[in-house]
Amino acid sequence: MPELSFVRHFADLPDPRVDRTKKHRLDDILVIALCAVICGADSFDEIERFGKVRHDWLKRFLALPNGVPSHDTFNRVFSALDRDRFSACFASWMAGLCEAVGLRQVAVDGKALRAAPADTFSGCLHLVNAWAVENRLFLGQAAVAEGSHEIAALPELIRVLDLRGALVTIDAAGCQKEVVKQIRGQGGHYLVAVKGNQPSLHEAVQAVFDRAVETDFRGVRHDTHEQVDEGHGRSEERYAAVIYEPRGLPGGWEGVRAVVYVGREREVRGRNVSTSHYYITSHAGTAEELAGLARGHWGVENGLHWCLDVTFREDECRTRDANAGANLGAIRRVAASLLKQDPGKGSIKAKRYNAALDGEYLLKVLRGFAQD
């Protein structure tokens, strides 16, 4: 029986079931769920239906000692699985893929599942994701606990990531002293947005730039970059400035090497819109590089969150159990990552449909990496 090599990353995942209820192997359950979601399944009922229709194909790789599990079995197992350990298994798999192609920027951002109510700050199941921007790979997630906030989930997510050689970008919600200290402690660099939730830091960063502007940056080690894009009835000008080894920042912010200002002016059909953003960073890169990293952060929105909502219909997911919802969310993110690795043309929706029709293509999606 040929093996699917990624299964080894789940070898140490604890099986939450008692022995007398283990009618189906845990690895069989996980592989069926992943294959089904790649092929378009959005619920446990649809995962069961996929498994039964593709039973003979699945038998090429799986034991299936008692056939395909029922949707209730999938639901019970995903509800009972330790979601942190489950996410860590995926993180191990995806980190291996990133190592093969070279990891650089990791964007960390939260996403709400609007149709899944929960007692979190957003009023629903809320997942914090790590996304490899250049590689377009999901690296891991942490679910916001009941009665908690996204800030509390960030350290749990960062803990399972291998950040050696990586630069982590986070929006203002993650602008916390302990978060940047943890990133540096794990060997990574950071670029973190600074807003009013850290008023003393925000004011200090603004003051650094105000003082530099007053002297026209004389005697200030700095770098600047400008870029203008035009087309499709719009014009956008972006300006970035970096000041290295800034003075006057409050203490406790681990490893700050520079502060960054990114301004943007857009003109769309005669209407002007301007925005200004400030950042702190441990990476003393050029203004062009740091502006690109700030802009690239939104790859997690465009590359992952938009895909999950539009193609995987995640915002419509009504899984009642928060643990099952988080685990199924991890499956969706890995499915999206694998489909995005296919160099062929076509939308993710079209690739899901192709995987549902063509078992060899589905196998290619699952095995389409060097280490396989």
DACOR-V647367 format. One record per pair of residues at least 12 apart in sequence whose C-alpha atoms are under 8 Angstrom apart, sorted by sequence separation. I is the first residue (numbers start at 1). J is the second residue. D is the distance in whole Angstrom. If there is no record, write none. Layout:
I_J_D, I_J_D
This chain:
55_67_8, 112_124_6, 113_125_5, 129_141_4, 142_154_7, 226_238_6, 227_239_7, 245_257_5, 246_258_6, 263_275_6, 264_276_7, 336_348_8, 339_351_7, 55_68_7, 112_125_6, 113_126_6, 128_141_5, 129_142_7, 226_239_5, 244_257_6, 245_258_5, 246_259_7, 263_276_4, 339_352_8, 33_47_6, 36_50_6, 112_126_4, 113_127_8, 127_141_6, 128_142_5, 142_156_6, 225_239_6, 226_240_6, 244_258_4, 262_276_6, 263_277_6, 32_47_7, 36_51_7, 111_126_6, 112_127_6, 127_142_6, 128_143_6, 142_157_5, 168_183_8, 224_239_7, 225_240_5, 243_258_6, 244_259_7, 261_276_7, 262_277_5, 314_329_8, 52_68_6, 110_126_7, 111_127_5, 127_143_4, 128_144_7, 141_157_6, 224_240_6, 225_241_7, 242_258_7, 243_259_6, 261_277_6, 262_278_6, 10_27_7, 51_68_6, 110_127_6, 111_128_6, 126_143_6, 127_144_6, 140_157_7, 175_192_6, 224_241_4, 242_259_6, 243_260_7, 261_278_5, 110_128_4, 111_129_8, 125_143_7, 126_144_6, 174_192_7, 175_193_7, 223_241_6, 224_242_6, 242_260_5, 260_278_6, 261_279_7, 32_51_6, 109_128_6, 110_129_6, 125_144_7, 175_194_6, 222_241_7, 223_242_5, 241_260_6, 242_261_6, 259_278_7, 260_279_5, 7_27_7, 48_68_7, 108_128_7, 109_129_6, 140_160_8, 154_174_7, 163_183_7, 168_188_7, 170_190_8, 172_192_7, 222_242_5, 223_243_7, 240_260_7, 241_261_5, 259_279_6, 260_280_6, 312_332_7, 48_69_7, 108_129_6, 109_130_7, 140_161_7, 166_187_8, 167_188_6, 168_189_6, 169_190_6, 170_191_7, 171_192_6, 172_193_5, 222_243_4, 240_261_6, 241_262_7, 259_280_5, 260_281_8, 48_70_6, 108_130_5, 128_150_7, 139_161_7, 151_173_7, 164_186_7, 165_187_7, 166_188_5, 167_189_5, 168_190_5, 169_191_5, 170_192_5, 171_193_5, 172_194_5, 221_243_6, 222_244_6, 240_262_4, 258_280_6, 259_281_6, 48_71_5, 107_130_6, 108_131_6, 150_173_8, 151_174_6, 163_186_6, 164_187_5, 165_188_6, 166_189_6, 167_190_5, 168_191_6, 169_192_6, 170_193_7, 171_194_8, 172_195_6, 175_198_7, 220_243_7, 221_244_6, 239_262_6, 240_263_6, 257_280_8, 258_281_6, 342_365_7, 7_31_8, 47_71_7, 106_130_6, 107_131_5, 120_144_7, 126_150_8, 155_179_6, 158_182_8, 162_186_7, 163_187_6, 164_188_5, 165_189_8, 167_191_7, 173_197_8, 221_245_8, 238_262_7, 239_263_5, 256_280_6, 257_281_6, 258_282_7, 308_332_7, 341_365_8, 45_70_8, 46_71_8, 106_131_5, 107_132_6, 120_145_7, 128_153_7, 154_179_7, 158_183_7, 163_188_5, 172_197_7, 238_263_6, 239_264_6, 256_281_5, 257_282_5, 258_283_7, 308_333_8, 32_58_8, 45_71_5, 48_74_8, 106_132_5, 107_133_7, 120_146_5, 121_147_7, 128_154_7, 238_264_4, 255_281_8, 256_282_5, 257_283_6, 258_284_6, 339_365_6, 342_368_8, 44_71_5, 105_132_6, 106_133_6, 119_146_5, 120_147_5, 121_148_6, 130_157_8, 155_182_8, 237_264_6, 238_265_7, 255_282_5, 256_283_8, 257_284_6, 260_287_8, 338_365_6, 341_368_8, 44_72_8, 104_132_7, 105_133_6, 118_146_7, 119_147_5, 120_148_5, 121_149_5, 129_157_8, 236_264_7, 237_265_5, 308_336_8, 338_366_7, 103_132_7, 104_133_8, 105_134_7, 119_148_8, 120_149_6, 121_150_8, 128_157_7, 236_265_6, 237_266_6, 262_291_7, 304_333_7, 307_336_8, 44_74_6, 104_134_7, 236_266_4, 260_290_8, 44_75_6, 103_134_8, 235_266_6, 236_267_6, 103_135_7, 234_266_7, 235_267_5, 304_336_7, 102_135_8, 234_267_6, 235_268_7, 28_62_6, 98_132_8, 101_135_7, 209_243_8, 234_268_5, 28_63_7, 233_268_6, 234_269_7, 28_64_7, 233_269_6, 98_135_7, 311_348_7, 25_63_8, 208_246_7, 311_349_6, 25_64_7, 98_137_8, 208_247_7, 24_64_7, 25_65_8, 29_69_7, 110_150_7, 208_248_7, 244_284_7, 24_65_7, 307_348_8, 23_65_8, 24_66_6, 23_66_7, 24_67_8, 94_137_7, 24_68_8, 94_138_7, 95_139_6, 204_248_6, 205_249_7, 242_286_7, 24_69_7, 29_74_7, 94_139_6, 204_249_5, 242_287_6, 204_250_7, 241_287_6, 91_138_8, 240_287_6, 91_139_5, 201_249_6, 240_288_7, 90_139_7, 91_140_5, 201_250_6, 90_140_7, 200_250_7, 240_291_6, 88_140_7, 87_140_6, 87_141_6, 205_259_7, 87_142_7, 4_61_7, 2_60_7, 3_61_6, 84_142_7, 1_60_6, 2_61_6, 1_61_6, 17_77_8, 106_166_7, 108_168_7, 1_62_8, 16_77_7, 104_165_7, 105_166_6, 106_167_6, 107_168_6, 108_169_6, 109_170_7, 103_165_7, 104_166_5, 105_167_5, 106_168_5, 107_169_5, 108_170_5, 109_171_7, 224_286_8, 225_287_6, 226_288_8, 17_80_8, 103_166_6, 104_167_6, 105_168_6, 106_169_6, 107_170_6, 108_171_8, 223_286_6, 224_287_5, 225_288_5, 16_80_6, 105_169_7, 223_287_6, 224_288_7, 16_81_6, 15_81_7, 16_82_8, 95_161_8, 14_81_8, 95_162_7, 14_82_8, 91_160_7, 91_161_7, 184_254_7, 184_255_7, 13_85_7, 88_160_6, 181_253_7, 206_278_8, 13_86_7, 180_253_7, 181_254_5, 205_278_7, 180_254_6, 181_255_8, 177_252_6, 10_86_8, 13_89_7, 177_253_5, 202_278_8, 177_254_7, 10_89_6, 9_89_6, 9_90_7, 195_277_8, 9_92_7, 194_277_8, 195_278_7, 9_93_6, 193_277_7, 194_278_5, 193_278_6, 194_279_5, 193_279_4, 194_280_7, 6_93_7, 192_279_5, 193_280_7, 191_279_6, 192_280_6, 191_280_6, 192_281_6, 190_280_8, 191_281_4, 190_281_5, 191_282_7, 189_281_7, 190_282_6, 191_283_8, 189_282_6, 190_283_7, 189_283_6, 191_293_8, 191_294_8, 169_293_8, 169_294_7, 170_297_8, 169_297_6, 133_296_7, 133_297_7, 133_299_6, 133_300_7, 136_303_7, 131_300_6, 133_303_8, 131_304_8, 143_326_6, 105_293_7, 141_330_7, 107_297_5, 140_330_8, 106_297_8, 107_298_8, 109_300_7, 107_299_8, 108_300_8, 107_300_6, 111_305_7, 138_333_6, 138_334_6, 125_322_6, 137_334_8, 127_326_7, 138_337_6, 115_315_6, 125_325_8, 137_337_5, 113_314_7, 114_315_5, 115_316_5, 116_317_7, 125_326_8, 136_337_6, 137_338_8, 113_315_5, 114_316_7, 115_317_6, 116_318_5, 112_315_8, 113_316_8, 115_318_5, 116_319_6, 117_320_8, 137_340_8, 113_317_7, 116_320_6, 118_322_7, 136_340_7, 136_341_7, 116_322_8, 116_325_8, 83_323_6, 87_327_8, 90_330_8, 82_323_8, 86_327_7, 79_321_6, 81_323_8, 79_322_8, 80_323_7, 81_324_8, 83_326_7, 87_330_7, 79_323_5, 80_324_7, 83_327_6, 90_334_8, 78_323_7, 79_324_4, 78_324_5, 79_325_8, 81_327_8, 79_327_8, 75_324_7, 78_327_6, 78_328_7, 42_312_7, 100_370_7, 42_313_8, 100_371_8, 40_312_8, 97_369_7, 43_317_8, 97_371_8, 42_317_8, 37_331_7, 38_332_8, 37_332_7, 34_331_6, 38_335_5, 33_331_8, 34_332_8, 37_335_7, 38_336_7, 34_335_7, 38_339_8, 57_359_7, 40_352_6, 39_352_5, 40_353_7, 38_352_6, 39_353_6, 39_354_8, 39_355_5, 40_356_7, 38_355_7, 39_356_5, 38_356_8, 39_362_8, 38_362_8, 35_362_8, 4_366_8, 5_367_8, 4_367_7, 6_372_8, 5_372_6
